[in-house]
Amino acid sequence: MEASEEVAVFLGVKTGTMVFYSEILHREDGVAIQLERRHVNPRLAPDYLKHDFTRQTPNAILVARYPVTDVENSVEAINPTAEETRLLEIPPQQACLLVVRRTWSGELLISYTQLLHPGHRYKLNTSRHG
């Protein structure tokens, strides 16, 4: 797809640049837990769309090629669209958490991802050691 202005800014490319896009619904025990929308720079992962995402997650595929050195996350509560509530199998009034993530391998900005989680099926924990 052509990078919109938003995608271009977050992925570090020019507006209109062709980028790879994948949209995957993740389930756990048959329950929808995450809608993943990922944009990938095709210059860095030219075979990205050739992978079978039912066998290996997009993240695992990219990390195998480009070990992650830096991650930027933002988390916000949002009201999902009608299409998102349908995909996530939740009522229209159910709040969701949106995690927007960018990942780097060294100086290379690899992907820009939006991870949408039904609020009642997601818990964010963080810890720091050292």
Secondary structure by P-SEA (a helix, b strand, c coil): ccccaaaaaaaccccccbbbbbbbbbbccccccbbbbbbbcccccccccccccccccaaaaaaaaccccbbbbbbbbbbbcaaaaaaacccccbbbbbbbbbbbccccccbbbbbbcccccbbbbbbbcc
